[in-house]
Amino acid sequence: MFRTGQPVNYEEVYDGLKVRLERADYRHAMLHLGARDAGENVAVGFLNRTCLVGPAGVRAQDGGKLDFTVRIVLAYYILHGGQGDLAGQWAAYRDFKDGAFFHGAFSGLVENNIAEHFSGRMNELEKAATALGGGPLETDLGGDFSCRFPALPRVPLALVFYDGDEDFPASARILFDVSAPQFLDMECLAVLGLILSDQLTGRQR
């Protein structure tokens, strides 16, 4: 989606990842990615839900629907094999090396979508954020509303939202811990932001 701008066959992408999950290093996931032992699978928190990742693929622990975009990002998270500590510093997508390549699409599909959907509706934004596990930020990043999301155990996201008025339209920024590229490549980070935007606004793909 972000790489070409064309529709993506998510099912085909996911099927290819399932093959790789058959031989993934789940011990590494438990040691370095915040995954927990769940028998044949590992359990991974994802936006206030628990998902199971294993040789048979990715599914929600509660048995509910899990979009292909979520399955794909979780599979890449395990397969990427990242490690390291959170830096505790936030950065915009465009600030990362190679982030400029996807920045235009990221801004339009993710940040502008949130801003337009919740303009003049901050109470609804707060409710939607809470439902996804959003909580207070450790530092003040400004905005009329801001929060931190536990997107993945090692990849939190921050949202900073400015509501619109008679002079300026609403705007939103999605921020990443500066360590995020250690755990997902830039396209997957963009898709992670897209998932947050979709789930906040109730959009289905």
Buried (B, 14 or more C-beta within 10 A) or exposed (E): BBEEEEEBEBEEBBEEBBEEBEEBEBEBBBEBBBBBEBEEBBBBBBBBBEBBBBEEBBBBBEEEEBBBBBBBBBBBBBBBBBEEEBEEEBBBBEEBEEBEBBBEBBBEBBBBBBBBBBBEEBEEBBEBBEEBBBEEBEEEBEBEBBBBBBBBBBBBBBBBBBBBEEEEEBBBBBBBBBBBBBBBEBBBBBBBBBBBBBBBBEEEE
